[in-house]
């Protein structure tokens, strides 16, 4: 097959649409039709920088129907957006065009541009091994090895990172830590319809385990909590199949769902919990998109002490966690140049095998859980994102935890809801390559908890699946992102948070339940009315600064500073902690 220098059409990416809707959908059709026969159906991880770049391009009005409410996104869909941007590069700033060129090189195979810009350390090709080592510092995309033909594609990367960090906090095991992390990433296609993604990393650390445990991502590794081990590891592994407008996925990777500007404040699925295994199905038939997901969470840890029947002299301890699951259905409707609206229902259930009622992609969760004796924790979520003003985008989310229409938005404790509203401003006041964001989040008392099961709270292994602040809390988030050059990215953020905490005795007994703990539901003797921010009032000011410099393609030097000031407004007292971190990482 002969392809043009530009983008070859991808027949597998066609969408059917009515004649009446054709003029409004023309930008979308151009974006999707410019895919290629090489497009990879595996996902680009939720943390991939291309998502951040495309988000700015969508806010600026340069692309249509990009929506990062649900991440990750497939490489073929990303390639379609990059192809559309390439057709409009005259509207981009110089830095944006250079960053686009970087992503066009990275997604060259997906765009049908062949392998001319790909380099590999091992495999057939021109040049000696020494010359290939020198190419590691060039601008082409680098791999340990790759192979690409009509039956199989494989792209293999080695991953290396060295991290050093310190804190102003006095910890028992020291105030500094370093680690060396190595790993491998394998991705590609099996035939024309099945993609795979595998990434495994392991880190050896030195210094303060306590300091590393304060990192919300590193703390999710089980190995970090093993006392006689000095390492932590992570694993993502998925299979994804697509045929025309239908896709299915099985595996484990980070899933983010919500309109928030911060990954730890996503209302539906944030990065506060350990990566979990799931099955997922998608129907993408413009302008509709339907997503089904069923995930396996973890209940809280317990130690079970037991003896064997033949040995009553010795006791043994077994680490146990309750079986716990999460299911969700989401319907999204997108109108280019206007808005995208989404509606979603979710359920958390536990202490039984996966329930066929929630494994059905087409069902009504609220009715299904009533037919299952109404034991489970059901949520409704509605979200909206606007696109009708180039450079400005408003996004909002409204969540209901078991809708009680008789008490809706009242001061009754059964009125459990949360909302989030934010604004992104691209190139404010004509300043190119800058984006500003502001967002307010409010979560009412008792939201995300559940009184009919110990494990049906909205969390996994004691971490909240939704926004980090939890219930009976609110937050203002301010964000600035700036790219002064194609290889330098700067970010700054300020968070102003308030929370009403429960009163707990030194021995762990709950004295006053203010609705400030998502794992603690309302009890029969608790007040029937709620007080927002009632209980022990805690205020916090959070500041973060970060810089990422790509010194050569796929080699980054990064720095982070985080400062948190916490004040007890009820009982008095104040504390401040500052952390600094430097990292060198490389993909080859």
N, C-alpha and C positions, 0 to 999 in steps of 0.2 A: 504494500500500500504506500502511495506517495502522499505526503502531507505538505502543506504549504509552509512557508517560513513562519507564518503566524499560527493561528489556532485552527485545527481541523475540527469539523463538527462532530459531536458525539450523539449518535442516534439513540443511545440508551438514556440520554438525559432529556428527551422530548417530554413536553407536558401538553395535555389536551385542554382547550379552553374555548369558550363560546365566542362566536363572531362579535357579539355585542360587547364583550369585555376585552376584545383584542386591543383597541387603542390604549386603554389604561394599563394593560398588562405588557405592552411592548418592551419597556425597559427590563421587566422580569424575563421575558422570552429571550432577549438578547443575552442576558446574563447566563441563563441556563443552557441556551443553545450553543454557546461558545465553549462548552466542555469538550473533552476529547475522548477518543477510544482508549486512551491510556489511563484515564482517571481512576484513582485508587478509591475504593469504597470504605477503607478503614478510616477511623477517626484521627484527627489531629487533637492531642490531649487538651483538656479544658484550660490548662495553664500555658498553652503555646502563645507566643507573642503575636501571632498573626490575628488572633481574635481581638486583641486590644487595638491593633492597627485598623482592622475592618470596622470595629465599633466607631472609631473616629471618622472613618470615611462615610459610614452610614449617617452619622449625625450631621456631617458637613453636606450631605445630599449627593454625594458622588456615586453611591450605589443604592440599590433598592432591595427590599425584602431580606436584608441581613438582620437577624435578631438573635442576640446572645442571651435571651432569657433561658434557653436550654442549651447547655454545653456538655460534652464536646460536639463538634460538627465534623462531617466527613470531609476528607481531602478533596473529593470531586466537587462538593458544593463550594468549598473555599476556592478551588481553582476557577470555578465559574465567576465568582466575585472578582478575583484578581484579573481575569481576562476582561471583564467589563471595565475595570479601572484602567487597564492598559489602553483601551479604546478612548478613554477620557483623560489621559495623562496630561493634556494641556490645561486642565482645570486644577491640577495639583501644584503645590509648592515645589521648589527644587528639592527640599529634603524629603517630602512625601514621595516624589518620583524616584529618588534614589532608594528609599526604603521599599517601594514597590518593586524596583529592580532586584533587590535582595530576595524578596519573596518569590518573584518570578523565577529566579535561579533555583531556589529551594523546591518549588513545585513544578519544575520544568517538565518532568516526566508526566505528571498529571495534566499538564497543559498541552501535551502532544509535541513538545519541542525536543524529544529525543534525549540522548544521553551525552551529548557533546559537552555539556557543562558539569558533568559528574566525574569525580575522581575517586579512585579506590586504591587502597594499600596493597590488596591481594587480588589476583585475578588476571585474566588475559588483557593485554593492552600495550600501548607503547610506553617506552621509558623504563629505566632501570629502577630497582627498589629505592636507591638513594634519591633519584629524581622524584619519585613518588612521595618520599618523606618531605622533600622541599615544598611540594605542592600543598602540604598541610597548612601552610601559611598563606596560600593564595585565596582568591575570592570565589572560586568554584565550590560547589557542594562536595563534601568529603565523606567517604564511607570506608569502613574496614573492607567491605566487599559488597558488590551488588551484582545482580543478574536480572535481566529484563527481556522477556519474550512473551509470546501470546498465551502460553500456558502457565507460566509462573513468573512472578516478580519477587525479588528479595532485596531489601535494603538494610544493611547491618551497620550499626554505629557502636563505637566504644564510648563510654561516658566516664569522665574523671572530674572530680571536684575536690578542692582543698578549702576548708573553712576554718576561720579563727574568730572567736568572739569573747567578749568580756562584759561584766555587769558591775554597776556601782553597789549592788546588793551584797551583803555579807552572807555567804552560804557556808554550810558546814563542810562541804567538800571542795571549797575554793570558788573563786569568782571568774575563772577563765576556762575555756574548753576549745579543743581543736578536733577536727576529724578529717579523714581522707576517705572519700567515697568513690567507688568504682562500680561499673555496671555495663550492661549491654542492652541495646534496643534492636529488635528485629521487627520489620513490618513488610507488608506486601500483599500480593493477590494470589489466590489459588483459582486459576481459570478466569472467567470474565465476571463472576458475580460474588465471589467470596473473598473478603479481605481479612487479614489478621494483624494483630499488634501485640508485641511482647516486650516488656521492659522490666528488668530486675537490677536492683542496686544493693550494695552492702557497704556500710561505712564502719571503719575502725576509729574509735574516738579515744582521746586522752583528756584528762582534766575533770571538770565538774559534771557529773551525771545530772545533778539537780538543775544546773543551768540549761542543759540540753532539754530536759524535761519541761522547761518553761516555754520552749518553742512549740506552738500549737500543732505544727506538722510533724516534727520529729517525735513528739510525745505520743503520736498515734502508733508508733512501732512497738509491737509486743516485746521485741528483743531488748529494747532500752530498759525495760523494767526487770530484766533478769539480772540479779545481783552479781553473779559470777561471770557475766558476759560484758564485754566492752565494745559492743557493736550494735548497730541497728540496720534494719533492711526494709525494702519496699518492693512490691510486685504489682504490675498491671499486666493483664493478659485477656484479650478479647478476640472473638470471631464475629464478623459482621457480614451479612449477606444482603444483597440488594438486587431486585428485579423490577425494572421500570420504576413505579412510584411506591413500591413496597420494600421495606427493609426490616431485618431482624437481627438481634445481637445477643450474644451470650458471653459472659465473662465478668471481669472486675476492672474498673477504672474510675477515676474521679468524675462524678456527675454533679453539675451545678444547675440549679433551677431557681430563677427569680430575677427581678429587674434591678437589684441593688448594684451600686457602683463598686461594692467591695465583696470579695468572694466569701468572707466570713459573716456577711450580713444578709446573704440570700435568704428570702423568707421561706422558701420551700425546701431546698437542698443546698446546704453550704458546705464548706470544706472543714467544718469543725469536727467531723466524725472520721473514723478510720474508713478507708476505701472498702466498699462492700461489693459482693457478688450480686449479679442481677441478670434478668432476662428483659429484653426491650424490643418493642415493635414500633415502627413508624410508617405512617401513610402520608406522603407528600404529594398533593394533587392541587396545584395552584388554583385559588389562593388559600386552600385549606391545608392544615397540617395537624395530624393526630398522633399522639405519643402515648404508648402504654409501657409501664415499667413495673417490675416486681422484684424487690431487692431483699437480701438476707442481712438483717442487722444483728446486733449482739445485745442480750440482756446484761444487767449488772453482774459483776463478778461475785461469786460466792465460793467459800471453801467448805467442802463437804468432808467431814471426818467419819471414817468407817473402819470396820474390822472385817477380816475374812472369817467365814464360819469355822474354819479349822484352826484359826489363830486368834484367840481373844486376848493375847498378851501384848499385841502391837496394834497401834492405831496408825492409819494412813490418811493423807489429805488429798482430795481430788478437787482440781479447779473446775468449776462449773459455771455455765452461763445459760440462761433460758433461751430457747428458740424464739426468735422474734423476726417479724417480717414487715415490709412496707410495700404498698401497692398504690399506683396512681394512674389516672387517665387525664390527659390534657388535650383540649381542642383549641387550635389557634387559627385565627382568620386574619389575613394580612391584606391591606389595601395600599399599594405603592403610592407614595406622596401624600398619604393621609394618616393612617394609624394601623397598629397591630393590636388585636385584642385577644386575650386568652382566658379560658375557663378550665378549672382543674378540680378534681375530687381525689382525695387521698384517704388511706386507712392504715393504721398501725395495729397489728395483732400479734399475739404471742402465746407461748405454752401449748402449742400444738403443731402438727405437721403443716406444710404449705397447704392452704385452703383453696380447693378448686374454684370456689366462688370468686376469689380474687385473682386467680390465674387466668380467668376468662378476659380477653382484651376488650370485648364488647359487652359491658354490663353496666348497671347503675349501682355504684358502691353503696350508697345510702340504703337502698332497698335490700341489697344483698346482705349487709351486715344486720339488718333487722330480721331477715329470714334466718340468720345464724344466731338468734337470741340476743341480739344487740349487746354483744360483749366488747366490741372493738371501738377504737378511737378514730373518728371520721372528721375530716377537714374539707372545707370548700375554699378555693382561692380564685380570685379574679384579678387580672392584670391588664394594663393598657400602656402602650408606648406610642408617642406621636411622631410623625415624619413630615408634617406639612410646612414646617419652617426650616429651611436650610440653615444649619449651624446651631439650631436649638432643638432639643429633644426632651420631652417630659415623659417620665415613666412612673407608674404607680401600681401598688399591689394592695389588695384587701383580702384578709384571711379571716375565716370564721371557724372556730373550734366548736363543733356541734351547735348548729344554729338553733337558738331558742327564740322563735318569732315573738312570743309574748313578752320577752324581756330584752329585745334587741336594742342595743345602745343605751340601756338603762344602767343604774348603779347596782343591779343584782349581780351576784357572783356568777350566775349562769350566763351572763352576757360576756362571752369570751371571744375577743376579736383582736386583730392587729392590723396596722396599715403602714405603708411605706410610700413616700413620695419624693421624687428626685428630679433634678434638672442637669443636663449636660450641655455645655456651651463650647462649640468648636471654633477655634480662631477668634476669640473674643476681641471686640474692638479692632478687628483687622490684624491682630497679632498672629502670624502664621505659626503652625506646628505646636500650638498650645491648646490644651483642653482643660476646662474648669468644670467641676461638679459639686453639687450640694444635695444633701439627702437628709430627710427626717424619718425616723422609725419610731413607732409607738406600739408596745405590746401590753395589753391589759393583764391584770392579775389572773392567775390560774390557767392562762393559755398554755397549751402544749402538755398539760398534765391530764391524768385520767383516773377517776375514782373506782372503776370497776375491775382494774387489774393492776398488779404491782409493776408489770413490765410494759404496759401500753402507753407509756409516756412517749413524747416525740423525740426520742434520742436513741443513741446506740452506745453501749458500754459506758453510760454515764455522761456522755457528751451530747449536746443538743444538735439535732439535725437542721434546725432553722437558724435564725439570727443569733449571733454570739451573745447579745445582751440578755436574752431570755425574757421571762414574763415580768410584769410589774416594773417596766423600765422604758426609757426612751433615749434617743440618741440623735445628735446632729453630726453629720460627717461632711467635711469639706476636702476636696481633692483638686490637685493641680498636676497635670502631666505635660512635660515639655520635651521635645526632641530637637535640640539645637543642631544636630547633624545626623546623618543616617545611622551612625554607629554609637551614638550616645543618647541615652534615655534617662530623664530625671523625673522623679515623682516626689510629691510632698502631700501630707495629709494631716488633718486635725480632727479629732473626735471629742465631742462633749457629751458625756453620758451620765444618766441618773438611774438609780435602781433602788427599789424598796425591798430590803431583804427580810426574811423571816427571823424571828428571835429564837435562838437555839441555846439550851443550857450547856454548860461545860461537859456534861456527861452524854451529850448528843440528843437529849429529849427536846422535842419541838414545843416551845412555850407559846409563841404567837405566830399563827399562820397568816401572813399578809399576801400570800399568793405569789411569792417571789422565787419559787423553786419549781422548775418544770417537772421534777420527779416527785413533788409533794402535792397531791390533789386537795381539794376542799373537803373538810371533814364535817360530820354531822353537828358538832358543837361549835364550829367556826361561824363568825357573823354571816348573815344572809346578804349583806351589802358589802361591796368592795370599796376600797379607797385607793385610787391610783397613786403610786409612790408611797403608800402607807408602809409602816414597819420601820426598820432601821434604814435611814436615807444615806446612801453612798453616792458620792459624785466622783467622776474621774475625767481627767483631761489627758488625751493621748495624742502624741505627736510622732510622726514617722517621716523620715527622709531616706531616699534611696537613689542610687545612681548605678547604671549599668553601661559599661563601655566595652564594645566589641572590638578588641584590639586587632584581631584578624578574624576572618570568617570562621564562626563556630568556636571562637576562643573569647571568653568574657572575663572581665575584672569587675566585680560588683561590691558595693558598700551599702550598709544599712545602719541607721541610727533610730532607736525607738526610745521614747521617754514617756513615762506614765506617772501622773500625780493623782493620788487617791485621797479623798477626804471623807471622814465620817461626820455627816452634818447633824446626826442625832446625838451621838455620844462624845463627839470631839475626837481629835486625832487626825494626823496627816502623814503620808509617806510618799516618797518619790523614788523611782527606779529608772536608771538610764542604761541602755544596752547598746553596744556597738559590735558590728560584724563586718568582716571582709572575706571575700570569696573569690577564688579563681576556679573556673570550670571550663571544660573542653569537651567537644563532641568530634569524633574523628572516624 
